[in-house]
Each structure stands twice: as C-alpha cells, then as structure tokens.
C-alpha cells in the first residue's frame, strides 16, 4: 500500500445512509447486512459462469452433434467479442453511476433480464440443423455474454465507489467473491443432479433475488463534476494501475493454468476420477472459508503483503504436488484445500487494491467503470492465455488425455505444478518490486 495519505479531494464518495438504517451501519462503514445485500449478486454471476464455460461446449456437442472444431471457433469469436466489449461497458457504467445508485441499478435490472433470457435461449434452442444451431448459439451467446458483462462491471464499479480504508475495501470485495464461490459450488452440482431446466429456473430466481437485494444495499453518492473528459484510456495514464495490472496478469495466468489442467491431472496422474467432486469441493469451500481470514490479515499486514503471503503459500503447495502419484487422494485433497486458501486471497485482495488505486489517482466517483472494464478484460485474457500456454506445451512434450507413459505424465506434472510455480514466483517478484517496494519510495 502507498505510504502517503489520500487527499480529502480524492476520497471515495460517502455511503448513502438512506439505503439502510443508520443504527445498523454508521456512515462510511459497511456492516455484514449491507455486505450481504451488496455481495448477493455475486452468487448468480458466478453460478452462470460455470455452465457457460464448462457445460455449454459439451451440451452442444453431445445433444446436437455439433463438431468440436466448429463449435470452438464460435465460442472463441463470442468470447473475444465479449472481452473487447468490457472497456466500453466500463465507460457506460461510469455514466450510469454518475447519478448515484438508481440509474446504475436500473441498468443492472435490464441487463439481468437480457442475461436470464439469453441463458435460457442458449441451452434450449428453438431451431434444428447444424447451421441453424450454430447461428443460434453464436447470437444467444453474444447476448448472454453482453448481459453478464454489464451486470458484472457495474456491480464491481458500484462496490469500488463505496470507498473506505483498506480493511473496508477488502470486506466489500470479500462479500462479493465469497458469495460468488457459493454460486460456483451450487453450479458445479446442480446441472448433473437436477438437469438444465431446473438449473435455468434456479439461476433466474437467484439472479432476481440478487438484483432486489442490491436495491437495499449501500449506494454510491452522485459523482462530482468530472474535471477531465471520459476516456477508456484513462486507467493506463495511472502508473499504479499499470503496475497492478502487470502483477494481476501474471498471477492470473499462474492460477488459470492449474485450473485448465486439473481434471487431466486427477484422471491421468492420480488415476482418481471418482474423487473429482471431493477435490473440487475442498478447493472452493476452502476458498470461501478463508476469505474472512484474509480480510483480517489485511489489518495485520496490509493488502499487498497479505497477497504476497498467499502467493508464497501457493508456490510451496504446488511444489509439493510434484511428488504425488497414482492413488494419493488424501495428499491431493490437502493440496486442494491449501490452494483453495490461496484462492480466497486472489479473489479478495487484488480488487481491493484496485479500489485504492482509483481513490489515490483522484478518479473515485468518476471512472471506476473504466478501470473495472479493463480489469475484466484482463481476467478473460488470463483464461485465454492459460489455455494458450498450457495446452500447446503439453502437446509439445508428448502428453495426450489418457496417456500413461512416464514421459507424458512427467510433462503433465511439469505443466500442472511447476509452470504455475514459476509464474507465481514471477508475480510475487513483480508485486514486491512494483507495489510494495515502490510504495516505500512514494513520498
């Protein structure tokens, strides 16, 4: 964290106390009730992400016989368009938030309707034939992604505008991301247990509940008049944002690589596919349960140092995972639990650091949407780069799904365990050099 104090003119807007009873939450402090009301929308947003990224390709391939190569091209094009749209959505979010919470909330309402309708249409196409199905998939996917991105960016910018000191910013992000992990847990089991029809209905209901609760959450105050023209490039004029984004990108790829390869590792290296639910549940549950610990750690060490500690723990954990072999179920459950604890930090701390960067740059109450638009672009870029790095590397070293040769399994272990350690070490070095040590030099 920066060592200098935030000028009064650059502080985030005070919380609108008309949104909740003053006796429950004094001005400037977000209590747990308000945290739940704000963070509840994170649950359906995470809930919908898993079917979109995991279930959809298999659904269209198995139910409708769409060739994987063609389907992959459609998904890549839609996801690329989605990522490019995020900075534009961020600028729009700033205009919606300029009048306070009301206009932004209605923007979320309309985007949520689009999201729910697009999700239902995507999984229940009303056409037949490969060409028509591909066209339907492409159009409804773009519509669904658009609704998802609008709700996500506005929701994140809303939270950043609530301001506060480092512990409060961490708490605000923690409620959002903690409830998002609950959404991931539900979405990981509901489609297989209850089917897509029930999943679609449940998603629509929890999305509506999240939107309604946000209406009663702490709201940002109206913006003061902007002293500079609105520009999507504004965040990159802030050196602290460029430094943080560099750390976030490298760390994000380090986290996304094992996420991309974990099922291969479980099935081929550990030969324990029946334990996949245990491994995934322990990972996400540990992530959710660890978030309050990381929020408390911020009071002890600050945001950046707490994040650095989590990176160090992740390196130790994945270094130990290189020694695992077939049947090491208990040991890998421990690995999943400890790496899940690191996940809690990755979900909570970077967004809180970003909120502080926006405040100190003097862009609070004006440009949070622009920052989070690029932030979400980077998040999606992390997923694409992880697949682009890990999968070709595995193929180059002779691994294919189902391989049991020592050379192939060694390549898998290297890609799943050692490559993330190297990337995470690079992220830790960048974090210390660009953020922690640089803060000491700041007058």
C-alpha positions as CSV (number, residue, x, y, z in Angstrom):
1,X,0.0,0.0,0.0
2,X,1.1,3.5,-0.6
3,X,2.6,5.2,2.4
4,X,1.1,8.6,1.8
5,X,-2.4,9.6,3.0
6,X,-5.2,10.1,0.5
7,X,-6.1,13.7,-0.1
8,X,-9.5,14.7,1.0
9,X,-10.5,15.7,-2.5
10,X,-9.7,12.2,-3.7
11,X,-11.6,10.2,-1.2
12,X,-14.4,7.9,-2.3
13,X,-18.0,9.0,-2.0
14,X,-19.6,8.5,1.4
15,X,-22.2,5.8,1.6
16,X,-25.8,6.8,1.1
17,X,-27.3,6.1,4.5
18,X,-30.8,6.4,3.2
19,X,-30.3,2.9,1.7
20,X,-30.2,1.3,5.1
21,X,-30.9,2.1,8.8
22,X,-28.3,4.4,10.3
23,X,-28.3,2.5,13.6
24,X,-27.1,-0.6,11.7
25,X,-24.3,1.0,9.7
26,X,-22.7,4.3,10.6
27,X,-21.6,6.4,7.7
28,X,-18.5,5.1,6.0
29,X,-18.8,1.6,7.4
30,X,-20.3,-1.4,5.7
31,X,-21.7,-3.9,8.2
32,X,-22.4,-7.6,7.4
33,X,-26.1,-7.0,6.5
34,X,-25.1,-4.4,3.9
35,X,-22.2,-6.6,2.8
36,X,-24.7,-9.4,2.1
37,X,-27.1,-7.1,0.2
38,X,-24.3,-5.8,-2.0
39,X,-22.4,-9.2,-2.4
40,X,-25.5,-11.3,-3.1
41,X,-25.4,-10.6,-6.8
42,X,-22.0,-12.2,-7.0
43,X,-23.7,-15.6,-6.4
44,X,-25.8,-15.8,-9.6
45,X,-23.0,-14.2,-11.6
46,X,-20.6,-17.0,-10.6
47,X,-23.4,-19.5,-10.9
48,X,-24.0,-18.7,-14.6
49,X,-20.3,-18.6,-15.5
50,X,-19.7,-22.3,-14.9
51,X,-22.4,-23.5,-17.3
52,X,-21.3,-21.0,-19.9
53,X,-17.7,-22.1,-19.8
54,X,-17.9,-25.8,-18.9
55,X,-21.4,-27.2,-19.6
56,X,-22.2,-25.4,-22.9
57,X,-19.5,-27.0,-25.2
58,X,-20.3,-30.5,-24.1
59,X,-24.1,-29.8,-24.3
60,X,-24.0,-28.7,-28.0
61,X,-21.5,-31.4,-28.9
62,X,-23.4,-34.3,-27.3
63,X,-27.0,-33.2,-27.6
64,X,-26.9,-31.7,-31.1
65,X,-23.9,-33.3,-32.6
66,X,-22.1,-30.0,-33.4
67,X,-18.4,-30.7,-34.4
68,X,-16.0,-29.5,-31.7
69,X,-13.7,-27.6,-34.1
70,X,-16.6,-25.6,-35.5
71,X,-18.1,-25.1,-32.0
72,X,-14.7,-24.0,-30.7
73,X,-14.4,-21.3,-33.4
74,X,-17.9,-19.9,-32.5
75,X,-17.0,-19.9,-28.8
76,X,-13.7,-18.2,-29.4
77,X,-15.3,-15.5,-31.5
78,X,-18.0,-14.8,-29.0
79,X,-15.6,-14.7,-26.1
80,X,-13.2,-12.4,-27.9
81,X,-16.1,-10.0,-28.7
82,X,-17.1,-10.2,-25.0
83,X,-13.7,-9.3,-23.8
84,X,-13.3,-6.4,-26.2
85,X,-16.7,-5.0,-25.1
86,X,-15.7,-4.8,-21.4
87,X,-13.9,-1.5,-21.6
88,X,-16.8,0.1,-23.5
89,X,-19.2,-1.3,-20.8
90,X,-16.9,0.2,-18.2
91,X,-17.3,3.7,-19.6
92,X,-21.1,3.3,-19.8
93,X,-21.0,2.1,-16.1
94,X,-19.4,5.4,-15.1
95,X,-22.2,7.4,-16.7
96,X,-24.8,5.3,-15.0
97,X,-23.2,5.6,-11.6
98,X,-22.7,9.4,-12.0
99,X,-26.3,9.9,-10.8
100,X,-25.8,7.7,-7.8
101,X,-27.2,4.1,-7.4
102,X,-30.6,4.5,-9.0
103,X,-29.7,4.7,-12.7
104,X,-27.0,2.0,-12.3
105,X,-29.5,-0.3,-10.6
106,X,-31.9,0.0,-13.4
107,X,-29.1,-0.7,-15.9
108,X,-28.4,-3.9,-13.9
109,X,-32.1,-4.8,-13.9
110,X,-32.3,-4.5,-17.7
111,X,-29.0,-6.4,-18.2
112,X,-30.1,-9.1,-15.8
113,X,-33.3,-9.6,-17.9
114,X,-31.2,-10.0,-21.0
115,X,-28.8,-12.3,-19.2
116,X,-31.6,-14.6,-17.9
117,X,-33.4,-14.7,-21.3
118,X,-30.2,-15.3,-23.2
119,X,-29.1,-18.1,-20.9
120,X,-32.5,-19.9,-21.3
121,X,-32.4,-19.5,-25.1
122,X,-28.8,-20.7,-25.3
123,X,-29.5,-24.0,-23.6
124,X,-32.9,-24.6,-25.2
125,X,-32.6,-23.6,-28.9
126,X,-35.7,-23.3,-30.9
127,X,-34.1,-24.4,-34.2
128,X,-32.8,-27.6,-35.7
129,X,-29.9,-28.4,-38.1
130,X,-26.2,-27.7,-37.6
131,X,-26.1,-24.4,-39.4
132,X,-29.1,-23.0,-37.7
133,X,-27.9,-24.3,-34.3
134,X,-24.5,-22.7,-34.8
135,X,-26.1,-19.4,-35.7
136,X,-28.5,-19.6,-32.7
137,X,-25.6,-20.4,-30.4
138,X,-23.5,-17.5,-31.7
139,X,-26.3,-14.9,-31.4
140,X,-27.6,-16.1,-28.0
141,X,-24.1,-16.4,-26.6
142,X,-23.2,-12.9,-27.6
143,X,-26.5,-11.6,-26.0
144,X,-25.8,-13.7,-22.8
145,X,-22.2,-12.5,-22.5
146,X,-23.3,-8.9,-23.0
147,X,-25.9,-9.1,-20.2
148,X,-23.4,-10.9,-18.0
149,X,-20.6,-8.3,-18.6
150,X,-22.9,-5.3,-18.0
151,X,-24.1,-6.7,-14.6
152,X,-20.6,-7.7,-13.6
153,X,-18.8,-4.5,-14.5
154,X,-21.5,-2.2,-13.0
155,X,-21.6,-4.4,-9.8
156,X,-17.8,-4.2,-9.4
157,X,-17.7,-0.4,-10.0
158,X,-20.6,0.0,-7.6
159,X,-18.6,-1.7,-4.8
160,X,-15.4,0.3,-5.6
161,X,-17.4,3.6,-5.2
162,X,-18.3,2.7,-1.6
163,X,-14.7,3.5,-0.8
164,X,-13.3,3.3,2.7
165,X,-10.0,2.2,4.1
166,X,-8.1,-0.9,3.1
167,X,-9.9,-3.3,5.5
168,X,-13.3,-2.0,4.4
169,X,-12.4,-2.3,0.7
170,X,-11.3,-5.9,1.4
171,X,-14.6,-6.6,3.2
172,X,-16.7,-5.3,0.3
173,X,-14.8,-7.4,-2.2
174,X,-14.9,-10.4,0.2
175,X,-18.7,-10.4,0.4
176,X,-19.0,-10.3,-3.4
177,X,-16.4,-13.0,-4.0
178,X,-17.3,-15.2,-1.0
179,X,-20.9,-15.4,-2.2
180,X,-19.6,-16.0,-5.8
181,X,-17.8,-19.1,-4.5
182,X,-21.1,-20.3,-3.1
183,X,-22.5,-19.9,-6.6
184,X,-19.7,-21.9,-8.1
185,X,-20.3,-24.7,-5.6
186,X,-24.0,-24.8,-6.4
187,X,-23.5,-24.6,-10.2
188,X,-20.9,-27.5,-10.0
189,X,-23.5,-30.0,-8.8
190,X,-27.0,-28.7,-9.8
191,X,-26.9,-29.4,-13.6
192,X,-25.9,-33.0,-13.1
193,X,-28.3,-33.6,-10.2
194,X,-31.4,-31.7,-11.4
195,X,-30.9,-31.1,-15.1
196,X,-30.7,-27.9,-17.2
197,X,-34.3,-27.0,-16.8
198,X,-34.1,-26.7,-13.0
199,X,-30.7,-25.1,-13.3
200,X,-32.2,-22.4,-15.6
201,X,-35.1,-21.7,-13.2
202,X,-32.9,-21.6,-10.1
203,X,-30.5,-19.2,-11.9
204,X,-33.3,-16.8,-12.8
205,X,-34.6,-16.9,-9.2
206,X,-31.2,-16.2,-7.5
207,X,-30.4,-13.5,-10.1
208,X,-33.7,-11.8,-9.3
209,X,-33.0,-12.0,-5.6
210,X,-29.5,-10.6,-6.0
211,X,-30.8,-7.7,-8.0
212,X,-33.5,-6.9,-5.5
213,X,-31.1,-7.1,-2.5
214,X,-28.7,-4.7,-4.3
215,X,-31.5,-2.1,-4.3
216,X,-31.4,-2.2,-0.5
217,X,-27.5,-2.2,-0.4
218,X,-25.3,0.8,0.4
219,X,-25.4,3.1,-2.7
220,X,-22.7,5.3,-4.1
221,X,-23.3,9.0,-3.9
222,X,-23.7,11.0,-7.1
223,X,-20.5,12.0,-8.8
224,X,-18.9,15.4,-8.5
225,X,-18.4,17.1,-11.9
226,X,-15.6,15.5,-13.9
227,X,-12.6,17.6,-14.4
228,X,-11.4,15.6,-17.4
229,X,-13.1,14.0,-20.4
230,X,-14.3,10.5,-20.1
231,X,-11.8,8.2,-21.9
232,X,-11.3,4.4,-21.9
233,X,-7.6,5.0,-21.9
234,X,-7.7,7.0,-18.6
235,X,-6.7,4.0,-16.4
236,X,-3.5,3.5,-18.4
237,X,-2.5,7.1,-17.6
238,X,-2.3,6.0,-14.0
239,X,1.2,4.4,-13.3
240,X,-0.1,2.5,-10.2
241,X,-2.8,0.8,-12.3
242,X,-0.3,-0.3,-14.9
243,X,1.9,-1.8,-12.2
244,X,-1.0,-3.6,-10.6
245,X,-2.3,-4.9,-13.9
246,X,1.1,-6.4,-14.7
247,X,1.0,-8.3,-11.4
248,X,-2.6,-9.3,-11.9
249,X,-2.0,-10.7,-15.4
250,X,1.0,-12.8,-14.4
251,X,-0.7,-14.1,-11.2
252,X,-3.9,-14.7,-13.1
253,X,-2.2,-16.9,-15.7
254,X,-0.4,-18.8,-12.8
255,X,-3.8,-19.5,-11.3
256,X,-5.6,-20.3,-14.5
257,X,-3.0,-22.9,-15.7
258,X,-3.8,-25.5,-13.0
259,X,-7.5,-24.7,-13.3
260,X,-7.2,-25.6,-17.0
261,X,-5.3,-28.8,-16.3
262,X,-6.7,-30.1,-13.0
263,X,-9.0,-32.7,-14.5
264,X,-6.2,-34.1,-16.6
265,X,-4.0,-34.3,-13.5
266,X,-6.7,-36.1,-11.5
267,X,-7.6,-38.6,-14.1
268,X,-4.2,-39.5,-15.5
269,X,-1.6,-38.7,-12.8
270,X,-3.6,-39.5,-9.7
271,X,-5.9,-42.0,-11.5
272,X,-8.8,-40.9,-9.2
273,X,-11.6,-39.6,-11.4
274,X,-14.2,-40.7,-8.9
275,X,-12.8,-38.3,-6.3
276,X,-13.2,-35.2,-8.6
277,X,-16.2,-33.8,-6.5
278,X,-14.2,-34.1,-3.3
279,X,-11.2,-32.3,-4.8
280,X,-13.2,-29.5,-6.3
281,X,-15.4,-29.1,-3.3
282,X,-12.5,-28.9,-0.9
283,X,-10.8,-26.3,-3.2
284,X,-13.8,-24.0,-3.4
285,X,-15.0,-24.5,0.1
286,X,-11.5,-23.6,1.5
287,X,-11.6,-20.5,-0.8
288,X,-14.9,-19.4,0.6
289,X,-14.0,-20.1,4.3
290,X,-10.6,-18.4,4.0
291,X,-11.9,-15.1,2.9
292,X,-12.6,-13.8,6.4
293,X,-9.1,-14.8,7.4
294,X,-7.6,-12.7,4.5
295,X,-9.8,-9.8,5.4
296,X,-8.4,-10.0,8.9
297,X,-4.8,-10.4,7.5
298,X,-5.2,-7.1,5.8
299,X,-5.3,-5.4,9.2
300,X,-2.1,-7.1,10.2
301,X,0.0,-6.8,7.0
302,X,-1.9,-4.6,4.5
303,X,-3.4,-5.6,1.2
304,X,-0.2,-6.1,-0.8
305,X,1.8,-8.0,1.8
306,X,-1.1,-10.3,2.5
307,X,-1.4,-11.0,-1.2
308,X,2.4,-11.7,-1.3
309,X,2.0,-14.2,1.6
310,X,-0.7,-16.1,-0.4
311,X,1.5,-16.3,-3.4
312,X,4.3,-17.8,-1.3
313,X,1.9,-20.4,0.1
314,X,0.7,-21.3,-3.4
315,X,4.3,-21.9,-4.5
316,X,5.0,-24.1,-1.6
317,X,1.8,-26.1,-2.1
318,X,2.3,-26.7,-5.8
319,X,6.0,-27.6,-5.4
320,X,4.9,-30.3,-3.0
321,X,2.3,-31.6,-5.5
322,X,5.1,-32.6,-7.9
323,X,5.7,-35.6,-5.6
324,X,2.2,-37.0,-5.9
325,X,1.4,-40.2,-7.9
326,X,-1.4,-42.6,-8.5
327,X,-3.7,-43.1,-5.5
328,X,-2.6,-40.1,-3.5
329,X,-6.1,-39.0,-2.8
330,X,-5.6,-37.7,0.8
331,X,-2.5,-35.8,-0.1
332,X,-4.1,-34.1,-3.1
333,X,-7.1,-33.2,-1.0
334,X,-4.7,-31.3,1.2
335,X,-3.2,-29.7,-1.8
336,X,-6.7,-28.6,-3.0
337,X,-7.5,-27.2,0.5
338,X,-4.4,-25.2,0.8
339,X,-4.5,-23.9,-2.7
340,X,-8.2,-23.0,-2.1
341,X,-7.0,-20.8,0.8
342,X,-4.8,-19.0,-1.7
343,X,-7.8,-18.7,-4.0
344,X,-9.5,-16.7,-1.2
345,X,-6.7,-14.1,-1.3
346,X,-6.7,-14.0,-5.1
347,X,-10.4,-13.3,-5.2
348,X,-10.4,-10.7,-2.4
349,X,-7.2,-8.7,-2.3
350,X,-6.5,-7.5,-5.9
351,X,-9.9,-5.9,-6.3
352,X,-9.5,-4.1,-3.0
353,X,-6.0,-2.9,-4.1
354,X,-7.6,-1.6,-7.4
355,X,-10.2,0.3,-5.5
356,X,-7.4,2.0,-3.5
357,X,-5.5,2.8,-6.7
358,X,-8.6,4.5,-8.1
359,X,-9.1,6.6,-5.0
360,X,-5.4,7.7,-4.8
361,X,-5.4,8.6,-8.5
362,X,-8.3,11.1,-7.9
363,X,-10.6,9.1,-10.2
364,X,-13.0,8.0,-7.5
365,X,-16.7,8.8,-8.1
366,X,-15.8,9.2,-11.8
367,X,-14.0,6.4,-13.5
368,X,-14.4,3.1,-11.6
369,X,-16.2,1.6,-14.5
370,X,-13.4,2.3,-16.9
371,X,-10.9,0.7,-14.5
372,X,-13.1,-2.4,-13.9
373,X,-13.8,-2.7,-17.6
374,X,-10.1,-3.2,-18.3
375,X,-9.8,-5.4,-15.2
376,X,-12.4,-7.8,-16.6
377,X,-10.8,-7.7,-19.9
378,X,-7.5,-8.8,-18.2
379,X,-9.4,-11.6,-16.3
380,X,-10.7,-13.0,-19.6
381,X,-7.3,-12.6,-21.2
382,X,-5.8,-14.7,-18.3
383,X,-8.1,-17.6,-19.2
384,X,-7.3,-17.4,-22.8
385,X,-3.5,-17.1,-22.2
386,X,-3.5,-20.0,-19.8
387,X,-5.1,-22.3,-22.3
388,X,-2.7,-20.9,-25.0
389,X,0.3,-21.6,-22.8
390,X,-0.5,-24.9,-21.1
391,X,-2.3,-27.0,-23.7
392,X,0.3,-26.5,-26.5
393,X,3.1,-27.1,-24.1
394,X,1.6,-30.4,-23.1
395,X,1.2,-31.4,-26.7
396,X,4.7,-30.4,-27.5
397,X,6.1,-32.6,-24.7
398,X,4.0,-35.7,-25.8
399,X,1.1,-35.6,-23.5
400,X,-2.4,-36.5,-24.7
401,X,-5.5,-37.2,-22.5
402,X,-5.4,-40.8,-21.3
403,X,-1.6,-41.1,-21.6
404,X,0.2,-43.3,-19.0
405,X,3.7,-43.2,-20.3
406,X,6.3,-41.8,-17.8
407,X,7.3,-39.1,-20.3
408,X,3.7,-37.9,-20.8
409,X,2.9,-37.9,-17.1
410,X,6.1,-36.0,-16.3
411,X,5.1,-33.4,-18.9
412,X,1.7,-33.2,-17.2
413,X,3.2,-32.7,-13.8
414,X,5.5,-30.1,-15.1
415,X,2.7,-28.1,-16.7
416,X,0.3,-28.5,-13.8
417,X,2.7,-28.0,-10.9
418,X,6.0,-26.4,-11.9
419,X,4.8,-23.9,-14.6
420,X,2.3,-22.3,-12.2
421,X,5.1,-22.1,-9.5
422,X,7.4,-20.2,-12.0
423,X,4.6,-17.9,-13.0
424,X,3.5,-17.3,-9.4
425,X,7.1,-16.6,-8.4
426,X,7.3,-14.0,-11.2
427,X,4.0,-12.4,-10.0
428,X,5.4,-12.3,-6.4
429,X,8.6,-10.6,-7.6
430,X,6.5,-8.1,-9.6
431,X,4.3,-7.5,-6.6
432,X,7.2,-6.8,-4.3
433,X,9.1,-4.7,-6.8
434,X,6.3,-2.7,-8.4
435,X,3.9,-2.3,-5.5
436,X,5.4,-2.9,-2.1
437,X,8.9,-1.5,-2.6
438,X,7.6,1.3,-4.8
439,X,5.2,2.3,-2.1
440,X,8.2,2.9,0.3
441,X,9.7,5.3,-2.2
442,X,6.5,7.3,-2.5
443,X,6.6,10.5,-0.5
